[in-house]
């Protein structure tokens, strides 16, 4: 019997630094964005920091490719991304990471 396959999560990672003086604004915006994406079932986010360099690593697990597309049309998410454009300097983005079996 064929069982429907569930959409595979997509792992994305962004490495960034807050613009000087914007650290608290960045965290506030990221918390709002994570809430919006989670409440709409688009993704789940984890945020890490390396204090020595003031860099952050945002790990986002998109529910599916479709969820990622829909999130990019969601007005509240778009507002958050627009604010982040003035709050962070992006170092590197990995849009789609695939697991390698060990």
C-alpha positions as a Python dict, from the first residue, in 0.01 Angstrom:
ca = {
    (1, 'X'): (0, 0, 0),
    (2, 'X'): (139, 340, -99),
    (3, 'X'): (158, 587, 185),
    (4, 'X'): (165, 956, 108),
    (5, 'X'): (508, 1104, 162),
    (6, 'X'): (536, 1399, 393),
    (7, 'X'): (711, 1707, 262),
    (8, 'X'): (1076, 1709, 365),
    (9, 'X'): (1193, 1991, 588),
    (10, 'X'): (1443, 2228, 428),
    (11, 'X'): (1734, 2349, 640),
    (12, 'X'): (1854, 2707, 583),
    (13, 'X'): (2129, 2883, 776),
    (14, 'X'): (2218, 3252, 786),
    (15, 'X'): (2527, 3402, 947),
    (16, 'X'): (2505, 3774, 1024),
    (17, 'X'): (2619, 4060, 1245),
    (18, 'X'): (2391, 4329, 1387),
    (19, 'X'): (2454, 4680, 1260),
    (20, 'X'): (2628, 4873, 1538),
    (21, 'X'): (2374, 4984, 1797),
    (22, 'X'): (2097, 4765, 1654),
    (23, 'X'): (2151, 4447, 1857),
    (24, 'X'): (1831, 4473, 2063),
    (25, 'X'): (1627, 4573, 1757),
    (26, 'X'): (1757, 4267, 1571),
    (27, 'X'): (1655, 4032, 1850),
    (28, 'X'): (1311, 4192, 1876),
    (29, 'X'): (1256, 4162, 1499),
    (30, 'X'): (1382, 3802, 1488),
    (31, 'X'): (1152, 3704, 1774),
    (32, 'X'): (857, 3857, 1592),
    (33, 'X'): (954, 3688, 1266),
    (34, 'X'): (1000, 3349, 1434),
    (35, 'X'): (657, 3386, 1596),
    (36, 'X'): (490, 3477, 1263),
    (37, 'X'): (656, 3190, 1076),
    (38, 'X'): (579, 2939, 1352),
    (39, 'X'): (216, 3046, 1400),
    (40, 'X'): (157, 3009, 1027),
    (41, 'X'): (322, 2666, 1022),
    (42, 'X'): (599, 2777, 786),
    (43, 'X'): (911, 2702, 987),
    (44, 'X'): (1084, 2664, 1319),
    (45, 'X'): (1388, 2875, 1405),
    (46, 'X'): (1690, 2845, 1634),
    (47, 'X'): (1929, 3132, 1700),
    (48, 'X'): (2289, 3096, 1815),
    (49, 'X'): (2558, 3353, 1882),
    (50, 'X'): (2935, 3361, 1896),
    (51, 'X'): (2989, 3635, 2154),
    (52, 'X'): (3359, 3681, 2069),
    (53, 'X'): (3275, 3797, 1715),
    (54, 'X'): (2922, 3936, 1776),
    (55, 'X'): (2800, 3706, 1500),
    (56, 'X'): (2470, 3523, 1500),
    (57, 'X'): (2375, 3200, 1327),
    (58, 'X'): (2007, 3161, 1243),
    (59, 'X'): (1903, 2802, 1176),
    (60, 'X'): (1564, 2774, 1007),
    (61, 'X'): (1383, 2450, 933),
    (62, 'X'): (1125, 2525, 664),
    (63, 'X'): (831, 2285, 675),
    (64, 'X'): (854, 2244, 295),
    (65, 'X'): (941, 2430, -23),
    (66, 'X'): (576, 2536, -46),
    (67, 'X'): (582, 2673, 307),
    (68, 'X'): (891, 2878, 222),
    (69, 'X'): (717, 3020, -88),
    (70, 'X'): (403, 3109, 109),
    (71, 'X'): (608, 3274, 385),
    (72, 'X'): (761, 3506, 125),
    (73, 'X'): (408, 3633, 52),
    (74, 'X'): (298, 3673, 415),
    (75, 'X'): (264, 4048, 497),
    (76, 'X'): (385, 4026, 859),
    (77, 'X'): (691, 3823, 758),
    (78, 'X'): (768, 4066, 475),
    (79, 'X'): (760, 4358, 721),
    (80, 'X'): (1007, 4179, 949),
    (81, 'X'): (1244, 4098, 663),
    (82, 'X'): (1229, 4462, 549),
    (83, 'X'): (1326, 4581, 900),
    (84, 'X'): (1610, 4329, 920),
    (85, 'X'): (1757, 4470, 598),
    (86, 'X'): (1847, 4785, 797),
    (87, 'X'): (1947, 4601, 1115),
    (88, 'X'): (2196, 4334, 1005),
    (89, 'X'): (2497, 4273, 784),
    (90, 'X'): (2470, 3930, 626),
    (91, 'X'): (2794, 3731, 623),
    (92, 'X'): (2671, 3412, 452),
    (93, 'X'): (2341, 3241, 369),
    (94, 'X'): (2292, 2874, 295),
    (95, 'X'): (1946, 2852, 136),
    (96, 'X'): (1916, 2474, 122),
    (97, 'X'): (2142, 2236, 312),
    (98, 'X'): (2112, 1862, 262),
    (99, 'X'): (2208, 1600, 515),
    (100, 'X'): (2495, 1370, 425),
    (101, 'X'): (2464, 1026, 585),
    (102, 'X'): (2761, 929, 799),
}
